[in-house]
């Protein structure tokens, strides 16, 4: 009875794969451009979604936490990313003049939606996954700030870098947040993640300002101003931050 309970859902996935493959072949044989575009847009995301759900079902009786991550987060995130990724070249081919803007905006849409999904997943608060909540929180920040980088990059490409710097900080902190036996140094780094993110933003912003076309002599004054602001920020952080133990 237990083996049958595990086998029945797998049969449903096999039938789903057959339906998807048959639909794709029929639509490609018909081959008007609109149907072809729909096939390219829909089939890869659907296959990825079904595959992630199948993996979740297989792992359900071995690793319930990983199974829940696949079903609740990985599956919808893959679907969103592949759907937007398939739509992007279609839009670019129709509006080649705005190809860079379209690419940046679609990346913004993909990463912010995935970040929102990750943040929602981190707040579900089941007991089994309580230890994973910090990891998911920092990963959601990574995706959201990366998406914001693409959004501001549509206005001026170097503005991408300050937000990318923040996202890298949160990506580096994410696995560290899972360490149960944190020493004081690691705990302080995680506890002061916002200060680190602001510092990374400042470095990226400095690069963006230096990239703006201007007289070379201005760069000296810009560097002096940034060194002054950074010094004040470091002194304030050292004075106000309390170590996390």
SULPE-V867433 format. One record per helix or strand. SS is the DSSP state (alpha for helix, beta for strand). FROM is the first residue (numbers start at 1). LEN is the number of residues. If there is no record, write none. Layout:
BEGIN
ss: (SS & SS)
from: (FROM & FROM)
len: (LEN & LEN)
END
This chain:
BEGIN
ss: (alpha & alpha & alpha & alpha & alpha & alpha & alpha & alpha & alpha)
from: (2 & 33 & 64 & 96 & 127 & 157 & 184 & 193 & 217)
len: (29 & 27 & 31 & 27 & 27 & 20 & 8 & 19 & 24)
END
